[in-house]
């Protein structure tokens, strides 16, 4: 499955648009508590554990996007966008959303 942030796939023609898709992942409050409890992991203003959790959430969102595209018979997802939002009471959770347009290529 080709995932791209561009509106097209270089060298390939889009023959059919199958629709806008999204995949989401949510990091719960316990993740934040665990990460902040281990704040000593921070080096140079960065938290390796926190970044790893964000990477996992992003990967899950992209996997869900890919699965949804495969179910439609898509060859690619173009115009992929990643969004990060805080949700829940007091912003206690982080949601990562990957969205894009599923297409068939010629």
C-alpha positions in Angstrom: 0.0 0.0 0.0 1.4 3.4 -1.0 0.8 6.1 1.6 1.8 9.6 0.5 1.2 13.1 1.7 1.2 14.3 -1.9 -2.1 14.6 -3.9 -0.8 12.1 -6.5 1.7 9.2 -6.9 4.5 10.1 -9.2 4.6 8.1 -12.4 1.1 6.6 -11.8 -2.3 7.8 -12.8 -5.2 7.8 -10.4 -8.0 6.0 -12.1 -10.6 6.0 -9.3 -11.2 7.8 -6.1 -12.6 5.5 -3.4 -13.3 8.0 -0.6 -11.8 9.7 2.4 -10.6 7.4 5.1 -9.2 7.8 8.7 -7.4 5.8 11.3 -7.2 6.8 14.9 -5.2 5.9 18.0 -5.7 7.2 21.5 -3.1 7.4 24.3 -4.9 7.2 27.6 -4.2 9.0 30.9 -2.3 6.1 32.3 0.3 6.4 29.6 0.9 10.1 30.6 1.1 9.3 34.3 3.6 6.5 33.6 5.6 8.7 31.4 5.7 11.7 33.8 6.6 9.3 36.6 9.6 8.4 34.6 10.5 12.0 33.8 14.2 11.3 34.5 14.2 9.8 31.0 14.3 13.3 29.6 17.6 14.2 28.0 18.2 17.6 26.4 14.5 18.6 26.8 13.2 15.4 25.1 11.5 12.4 26.5 12.5 9.2 24.7 9.6 7.3 26.4 7.0 9.9 25.4 8.3 10.1 21.8 8.2 6.3 21.6 4.5 6.3 22.7 3.7 9.0 20.1 5.4 6.9 17.4 3.4 3.8 18.4 0.1 5.9 18.2 1.1 7.2 14.8 2.0 3.7 13.6 -1.4 2.4 14.8 -3.3 5.2 13.1 -1.4 4.6 9.8 -2.0 0.8 10.1 -5.8 1.4 10.6 -5.8 3.8 7.5 -4.0 1.1 5.5 -6.4 -1.6 6.5 -9.4 0.6 5.6 -7.9 1.3 2.2 -7.2 -2.4 1.6 -10.8 -3.3 2.4 -11.9 -0.9 -0.3 -9.4 -2.4 -2.8 -7.3 0.7 -3.0 -3.7 0.7 -4.3 -2.7 3.9 -2.4 -3.8 6.6 0.0 -3.0 10.1 -1.2 -3.0 13.4 0.7 -2.3 11.7 4.0 -2.5 14.1 7.0 -1.6 13.4 10.6 -3.3 15.3 13.4 -2.5 15.3 17.1 -5.3 16.4 19.5 -5.9 16.3 23.2 -9.2 14.9 24.2 -11.0 13.8 27.3 -11.6 15.6 30.6 -8.8 18.1 31.0 -7.0 16.9 27.9 -6.1 13.7 29.7 -5.7 11.7 26.4 -3.9 12.3 23.2 -5.6 11.2 19.9 -3.6 10.7 16.7 -5.6 10.7 13.5 -4.3 9.7 10.0 -6.6 10.6 7.2 -6.3 10.6 3.4 -8.1 9.6 0.1 -8.1 6.0 -1.0 -7.4 5.6 -4.7 -6.9 3.0 -7.4 -3.9 3.5 -9.7 -3.5 2.7 -13.4 
